[in-house]
């Protein structure tokens, strides 16, 4: 199973040009992925640099036939013209798609005068040869450390809840309508742009123990590469937006159920199709792990 996560900055490359065809082409060149997690997808935001305001959720889905799109809108506001404008994340998968949850993350008021926006985590359970696997993608708050930590806490609690549901399935069948007991994956992948670095408190907190019954998240890079520095995912090509040293904000976490199946984690340093670099993980979903 190959999963690729990428903050595409609404398709704007280091050259300032928005090009969704380039995004999809670069992703396909990197890997024959089964699941694609995207952050910063827009619809109706002409004011974003280079953007024409088109519906990128639909545009990306059209460019990936054979993949089921899952849209997670964080910001949904009126456009001055009267239509809506949206901003958020996507999951596209060619694996059979099970239940989907769209979790609006906490957005506590911050007394400091700082910009912020609503954030979302998309959770989708996909069918694999080892059973249902839960994939979550998110993009945490950039400006407010208080809001970002609150969002980390919510991700931990959502993970605890999902593991509980996986271990204690509720009754119900298709004849019960919305009470249908669809499977929620226990094995879990959490991927996205977290707006924290490996040495930050939020990174440590996300992986902290939750309780005895919940296998915590682990940084996939560290599981395979130990103390080696996580490759940079920001500021590699776009030196206008990020003129300083390169750093890492984009990660993939897996819980203990999937840790033994982790086979590869890599960052593509060559793509200049966004201000972030894509991160690829590969997991063995055959045999006994």
C-alpha positions as CSV (number, residue, x, y, z in Angstrom):
1,X,0.0,0.0,0.0
2,X,1.5,3.3,-1.1
3,X,0.2,6.6,0.4
4,X,1.4,10.0,-0.7
5,X,0.7,13.2,1.3
6,X,1.3,16.7,-0.1
7,X,0.4,20.2,0.7
8,X,-0.1,21.5,-2.8
9,X,-0.6,25.2,-2.0
10,X,-3.7,25.3,-4.4
11,X,-1.4,24.0,-7.1
12,X,1.0,26.9,-7.1
13,X,4.6,26.0,-7.8
14,X,7.9,27.8,-7.1
15,X,7.4,29.6,-10.4
16,X,4.2,31.2,-9.1
17,X,2.1,29.3,-11.6
18,X,-1.0,27.3,-10.6
19,X,-1.1,24.0,-12.5
20,X,-3.1,21.0,-11.2
21,X,-2.0,19.0,-14.2
22,X,1.6,19.4,-13.0
23,X,0.6,18.4,-9.5
24,X,-1.0,15.2,-10.6
25,X,1.9,14.4,-13.0
26,X,4.5,14.9,-10.3
27,X,2.5,12.7,-7.9
28,X,2.2,9.9,-10.5
29,X,5.9,10.2,-11.4
30,X,6.8,9.7,-7.7
31,X,4.7,6.6,-7.1
32,X,1.9,4.4,-8.3
33,X,0.0,5.5,-5.2
34,X,-3.1,3.8,-3.7
35,X,-4.0,6.8,-1.5
36,X,-3.4,10.5,-2.1
37,X,-3.8,13.0,0.7
38,X,-3.8,16.6,-0.3
39,X,-3.9,19.8,1.8
40,X,-4.7,23.4,0.7
41,X,-7.2,22.7,-2.0
42,X,-9.4,25.7,-2.9
43,X,-12.6,26.7,-4.6
44,X,-13.6,30.3,-5.3
45,X,-10.4,32.0,-3.9
46,X,-9.2,34.2,-6.8
47,X,-7.1,36.2,-4.3
48,X,-4.8,33.3,-3.6
49,X,-1.6,33.9,-5.7
50,X,-2.0,32.7,-9.3
51,X,-5.4,31.2,-8.6
52,X,-8.3,31.5,-11.1
53,X,-10.9,30.6,-8.4
54,X,-12.0,27.4,-10.0
55,X,-13.3,24.4,-8.1
56,X,-10.1,22.4,-7.5
57,X,-11.9,19.7,-5.6
58,X,-13.7,18.8,-8.8
59,X,-10.6,19.5,-10.9
60,X,-8.4,17.0,-9.0
61,X,-11.1,14.4,-9.0
62,X,-11.5,14.7,-12.8
63,X,-7.7,14.3,-13.2
64,X,-7.7,11.0,-11.3
65,X,-10.3,8.7,-12.8
66,X,-10.5,5.4,-11.0
67,X,-10.0,7.1,-7.6
68,X,-12.8,7.9,-5.2
69,X,-12.5,11.5,-4.0
70,X,-13.2,12.5,-0.4
71,X,-13.6,16.2,0.2
72,X,-13.0,17.8,3.6
73,X,-14.0,21.5,3.6
74,X,-12.6,23.5,6.5
75,X,-13.5,27.0,5.4
76,X,-16.9,27.5,3.8
77,X,-17.8,31.2,3.4
78,X,-19.9,33.4,1.1
79,X,-18.1,34.8,-2.0
80,X,-18.7,38.5,-2.8
81,X,-20.5,37.3,-5.9
82,X,-23.0,35.3,-3.9
83,X,-21.6,31.9,-4.5
84,X,-19.7,29.9,-2.0
85,X,-15.9,29.6,-1.6
86,X,-14.2,26.7,0.1
87,X,-10.8,25.7,1.3
88,X,-9.6,22.4,2.8
89,X,-8.2,18.9,2.2
90,X,-8.8,15.9,0.1
91,X,-8.3,12.1,0.1
92,X,-8.4,10.3,-3.2
93,X,-8.2,6.5,-3.1
94,X,-8.4,3.6,-5.5
95,X,-8.9,1.2,-2.6
96,X,-12.5,0.3,-1.7
97,X,-13.7,3.1,0.5
98,X,-15.6,2.5,3.7
99,X,-17.0,5.0,6.1
100,X,-15.8,8.7,6.1
101,X,-15.8,11.2,8.9
102,X,-15.1,14.9,8.5
103,X,-13.9,16.3,11.9
104,X,-13.8,20.1,12.3
105,X,-10.9,20.6,14.7
106,X,-11.0,22.9,17.7
107,X,-10.6,26.6,17.0
108,X,-10.4,28.3,20.4
109,X,-10.3,32.1,20.5
110,X,-6.8,33.4,20.8
111,X,-6.4,36.7,22.6
112,X,-3.3,37.6,20.6
113,X,-4.1,39.5,17.3
114,X,-3.1,36.8,14.9
115,X,-4.6,35.3,11.7
116,X,-6.2,31.9,11.9
117,X,-8.8,29.7,10.1
118,X,-11.0,26.7,10.8
119,X,-9.2,23.4,10.3
120,X,-10.5,20.0,9.4
121,X,-9.3,16.3,9.6
122,X,-10.7,13.9,7.1
123,X,-10.9,10.3,8.2
124,X,-11.6,7.5,5.7
125,X,-11.4,3.8,6.3
126,X,-10.1,1.8,3.3
127,X,-10.3,-1.9,2.6
128,X,-6.9,-3.7,2.4
129,X,-5.8,-7.3,2.4
130,X,-5.1,-7.0,6.2
131,X,-8.5,-5.5,6.9
132,X,-9.8,-2.0,7.3
133,X,-7.2,0.7,7.6
134,X,-8.0,4.2,8.8
135,X,-6.4,7.1,6.9
136,X,-6.7,10.6,8.3
137,X,-5.3,13.7,6.7
138,X,-5.2,17.2,8.2
139,X,-3.6,20.6,8.1
140,X,-3.1,22.2,11.5
141,X,-3.1,25.9,12.4
142,X,-0.1,27.9,11.3
143,X,-0.2,31.2,13.3
144,X,-1.6,30.2,16.6
145,X,0.3,27.7,18.8
146,X,-2.6,27.6,21.2
147,X,-5.0,26.4,18.5
148,X,-2.5,24.0,17.0
149,X,-2.0,22.3,20.4
150,X,-5.7,22.0,20.9
151,X,-6.0,20.4,17.5
152,X,-3.3,17.9,18.4
153,X,-5.3,17.0,21.5
154,X,-8.4,16.4,19.4
155,X,-6.5,14.2,16.9
156,X,-5.4,12.1,19.9
157,X,-8.9,11.8,21.2
158,X,-10.3,10.9,17.8
159,X,-7.7,8.2,17.5
160,X,-8.8,6.8,20.9
161,X,-12.4,6.9,19.9
162,X,-11.8,5.1,16.6
163,X,-9.7,2.3,18.2
164,X,-12.5,1.8,20.7
165,X,-15.0,1.5,17.9
166,X,-12.8,-1.0,16.0
167,X,-12.4,-3.2,19.1
168,X,-16.0,-3.0,20.2
169,X,-18.2,-3.0,17.1
170,X,-21.7,-1.8,17.6
171,X,-24.7,-3.9,16.4
172,X,-26.6,-2.9,13.3
173,X,-26.9,-3.8,9.6
174,X,-27.8,-2.3,6.3
175,X,-31.5,-2.6,7.1
176,X,-30.9,-0.2,10.1
177,X,-30.2,2.7,7.8
178,X,-27.9,5.3,9.4
179,X,-27.4,2.9,12.3
180,X,-25.6,0.5,10.0
181,X,-22.5,-0.8,11.9
182,X,-19.8,0.1,9.3
183,X,-16.3,-0.9,10.2
184,X,-14.0,1.8,11.5
185,X,-10.3,0.9,11.1
186,X,-8.2,0.3,14.1
187,X,-4.8,0.3,12.2
188,X,-4.2,3.9,11.5
189,X,-2.3,6.4,9.3
190,X,-2.2,10.1,10.1
191,X,-0.7,12.3,7.4
192,X,-0.5,15.9,6.4
193,X,0.9,19.4,7.1
194,X,1.1,19.8,10.8
195,X,2.9,23.2,11.0
196,X,5.2,21.9,13.7
197,X,8.7,20.6,13.5
198,X,10.2,17.3,14.8
199,X,11.6,19.0,17.9
200,X,8.4,20.9,18.8
201,X,6.2,20.1,21.8
202,X,3.2,19.3,19.5
203,X,5.2,16.6,17.7
204,X,6.0,15.0,21.1
205,X,2.5,15.3,22.4
206,X,0.9,13.8,19.4
207,X,2.8,10.6,20.0
208,X,2.4,10.5,23.8
209,X,0.6,7.5,25.3
210,X,-3.2,7.9,25.4
211,X,-4.2,4.9,27.5
212,X,-3.3,1.2,27.8
213,X,-5.8,0.2,25.2
214,X,-4.9,2.7,22.4
215,X,-1.7,2.1,20.4
216,X,-0.2,5.6,20.1
217,X,0.9,7.2,16.9
218,X,4.6,6.9,15.9
219,X,6.5,9.0,13.4
220,X,7.0,6.8,10.4
221,X,10.3,8.4,9.5
222,X,11.7,7.8,13.0
223,X,10.5,4.2,13.0
224,X,12.6,3.4,9.9
225,X,15.5,5.9,10.2
226,X,16.0,6.4,13.9
227,X,17.9,9.6,14.8
228,X,18.5,10.6,11.2
229,X,17.1,14.1,10.5
230,X,13.8,14.2,8.7
231,X,14.3,15.5,5.2
232,X,13.1,19.0,4.6
233,X,9.6,19.5,3.2
234,X,9.4,23.3,3.2
235,X,11.5,25.9,1.5
236,X,13.4,23.6,-0.8
237,X,12.6,25.4,-4.0
238,X,10.4,28.4,-3.2
239,X,12.9,30.9,-1.8
240,X,10.6,33.8,-2.3
241,X,8.1,32.5,0.3
242,X,10.6,30.7,2.4
243,X,14.0,32.5,2.1
244,X,15.6,31.0,5.2
245,X,16.9,27.5,5.9
246,X,14.7,24.5,4.9
247,X,12.7,22.6,7.5
248,X,10.0,19.9,7.9
249,X,6.3,20.3,8.6
250,X,4.9,17.4,6.7
251,X,4.8,14.0,8.3
252,X,3.2,10.6,8.3
253,X,2.4,8.9,11.6
254,X,1.3,5.2,12.0
255,X,0.0,3.5,15.1
256,X,1.6,0.3,16.6
257,X,-0.7,-1.9,14.5
258,X,0.9,-0.8,11.3
259,X,4.5,-0.1,12.5
260,X,5.7,-3.6,11.7
261,X,4.4,-3.3,8.2
262,X,6.2,0.0,7.4
263,X,8.6,-0.6,4.5
264,X,9.7,2.8,3.3
265,X,9.3,6.5,4.0
266,X,10.7,9.1,1.6
267,X,10.5,12.8,0.8
268,X,10.7,13.9,-2.9
269,X,13.1,16.8,-3.0
270,X,12.9,17.2,-6.7
271,X,9.4,18.5,-7.2
272,X,8.9,22.3,-7.5
273,X,5.2,22.1,-8.1
274,X,4.4,23.4,-4.6
275,X,6.1,25.2,-1.8
276,X,6.0,21.8,0.1
277,X,7.5,18.5,-0.8
278,X,5.4,15.3,-1.1
279,X,6.0,12.5,1.5
280,X,5.6,8.9,0.5
281,X,5.1,5.8,2.7
282,X,4.9,2.2,1.7
283,X,3.3,-0.5,3.9
284,X,3.3,-4.3,3.5
285,X,-0.4,-5.3,3.4
286,X,0.2,-9.0,2.6
287,X,1.2,-11.9,4.8
288,X,1.3,-11.7,8.5
289,X,3.4,-8.5,8.8
